[in-house]
Amino acid sequence: MSTKPNKIWFDGKLVPWDQANIHVLSHTLHYGLGVFEGIRAYKCYDNRTAVFRLKEHIDRLFSSAHIAQINIPFTKEEVRDATINLLITNKLVEAYIRPISFIGAGKMGVHPGENPIHLAIAAYPWGAYFGGDGVSRGIRVKISSFTRMNVASFMTKAKVSGNYVNSVKAKLEVTSLGYDEAIMLDTEGYVAEGTGENIFIVRKGALKTPPLTSVLEGITRDCTMELAKDEGIEMEAERFTRDELYIADEAFLTGTAAEITPIREVDNRKIGDGKPGKITKRLQSRFFDVVKGKDSKFLKWLEFVN
Ligand SMILES: *Cc1c(COP(=O)(O)O)cnc(C)c1O
């Protein structure tokens, strides 16, 4: 989050970065019930800017809100227009976009009562999540001692702010030990996902990713599965264990922030020959072509800003 953008969209108005503030007694700040999204806009090969799968991200924002019972006081159409206008106003050719809907101040207490619901959208330049090196050479990950939240107590289909306490703790744990990212197991001990990314492995030429039980329904996960299908790569959503991850030929993470990032090491064990694998590289290069508008088959996923 390097550069301060000029303006942030806040409850229907464009306000200067320094004035996009909230009250300290905002309900979400205390109890974590807020919903957000992570979206990217890319500079295409023809110099135009396109938001990647904007419709799906806005749909998921509203689904998260539906799950959380947060009644966003704007329509999907208004959120879409606000997002596009924000990119234009801030003259952003590439950006990470962060909408967040949260419960404001009013009555205190766990019950949100009639407290106002807010919606803010920020957009700012943000490079590769794991750096250019991470994308090209792959990253080192470690299984965290923190388990992914059990579906009986957490809503894993929703990007809910409070869920990320688990992610932040796992991230801090493994980065303090020198790793790039944490992988979390589900409560039964099967591999679930990263702190903000879905995970895939390749074994004997076939792709595998955990089913959507205890993991977030990633849009990049969906893209990866679609691209694999198009490439004729065998694909299965099936649980796997940490030792199956150790002996995978290839492994990678997917997410709007992380894009497609190869994993070169898990718990100090090399994956394959310790370099991004063939299928990973194929899907990664296809993905970057798609988001930059170079792939006519998947232009349907781009929403052009200009
Ligand atoms: C956002 C997120 C993902 C990735 O979802 P995308 O739609 O691909 O960005 C995966 N796991 C978690 C926990 C997330 O928060």
The ligand as a MOL file (V3000), in Angstrom:
LIG
                    3D

  0  0  0     0  0            999 V3000
M  V30 BEGIN CTAB
M  V30 COUNTS 15 15 0 0 0
M  V30 BEGIN ATOM
M  V30 1 C -9.5900 -13.6070 -1.2090 0
M  V30 2 C -9.1200 -14.9360 -0.7630 0
M  V30 3 C -8.7410 -15.9450 -1.6620 0
M  V30 4 C -8.5890 -15.6930 -3.1390 0
M  V30 5 O -9.7470 -15.3000 -3.7700 0
M  V30 6 P -9.6800 -14.5360 -5.1580 0
M  V30 7 O -11.1020 -14.3520 -5.5220 0
M  V30 8 O -8.9530 -15.4050 -6.0990 0
M  V30 9 O -8.9720 -13.2590 -4.9090 0
M  V30 10 C -8.4500 -17.1940 -1.1530 0
M  V30 11 N -8.4860 -17.4510 0.1580 0
M  V30 12 C -8.8130 -16.5020 1.0600 0
M  V30 13 C -8.8460 -16.8420 2.4980 0
M  V30 14 C -9.1370 -15.2250 0.6180 0
M  V30 15 O -9.4380 -14.2850 1.5050 0
M  V30 END ATOM
M  V30 BEGIN BOND
M  V30 1 1 1 2
M  V30 2 1 2 3
M  V30 3 2 2 14
M  V30 4 1 3 4
M  V30 5 2 3 10
M  V30 6 1 4 5
M  V30 7 1 5 6
M  V30 8 2 6 7
M  V30 9 1 6 8
M  V30 10 1 6 9
M  V30 11 1 10 11
M  V30 12 2 11 12
M  V30 13 1 12 13
M  V30 14 1 12 14
M  V30 15 1 14 15
M  V30 END BOND
M  V30 END CTAB
M  END
